[in-house]
Amino acid sequence: MTKSAINFYVLIEDINSSASVAAALERLGYDSTIYYNLKRLQVNKNDFNIIILEPRLTGWKWLAAFIKIIKKHPKLPFILFSHEIIQKKNLFQISDDIPVFLANDQESLKEIIKKIIIIFKISKIKILFVDDEEQILKSYLRILRKTQWEIFTASNGEDALKVLTQEQIDLVVTDIKMPKMHGVELVSRIRKDYKKMPVLVCSAYKGMQEDQDLKFNGIDGFIEKPIDPDVLENKLKELLKIQGGYRVL
């Protein structure tokens, strides 16, 4: 099975910690580069990178390195690894807004790496919203601004189909009554080439709320306008099979 393209940069000076990290990454099937000189560290912006940093680096160098790197790459995942860290029962992420994790042994390190990779995959989710009202499209962007998903918009069915040929979209959310191309026709066109792609209808038209109507038209769910932000986000997670921050593939 091909692994995701991930670069691990390990900043550790303790021999035992270095050996533990190398063993954990080897068991996961990844290679890593261990740096002892922080000045030589070069993070490739075009790749997905994970920094594993030892908090006990001599003279608090780890903190200086952490501050320097996180200022330059604020979304770069960090794992602070040390056998001296007192670990809670669950994986510990310092903050929901900062991708910094704590690990104190091989097992916790492996589980955190798996979690980061899953989060990274979720952040790559692309959702297309189709609606002829510009304000509605803006409201979707506003509602989902704090999520990690990449949002695309189209004001009609024809533009939506163009987006689908240009981007690897994971889910489509569409209105029903639109000019140029009716929402049902759009769903039908989508189903010809993307049979398993989830399609959610958000519309003030109540005639498609019955389950048999949805299935007959190849629609996976219906939300009535005006949209409740929590209902929308929960429905998207349901269709994308995201549970507790993980995507069940």
Secondary structure, 3 states (H helix, E strand, C coil): CCCCCEEEEEECCCHHHHHHHHHHHHHHCCCEEEECCHHHCCCCCCCEEEEEECCCCHHHHHHHHHHHHHHHCCCCCEEEECCCCCCCCCCEECCCCCCEEEECCHHHHHHHHHHHHHHHHHHCCEEEEECCCHHHHHHHHHHCCCCCCEEEEECCHHHHHHHHHHCCCCEEEECCCCCCCCHHHHHHHHHHHCCCCCEEEEECCHHHCCHHHHHHCCCCEEEECCCCHHHHHHHHHHHHCEECCEECC
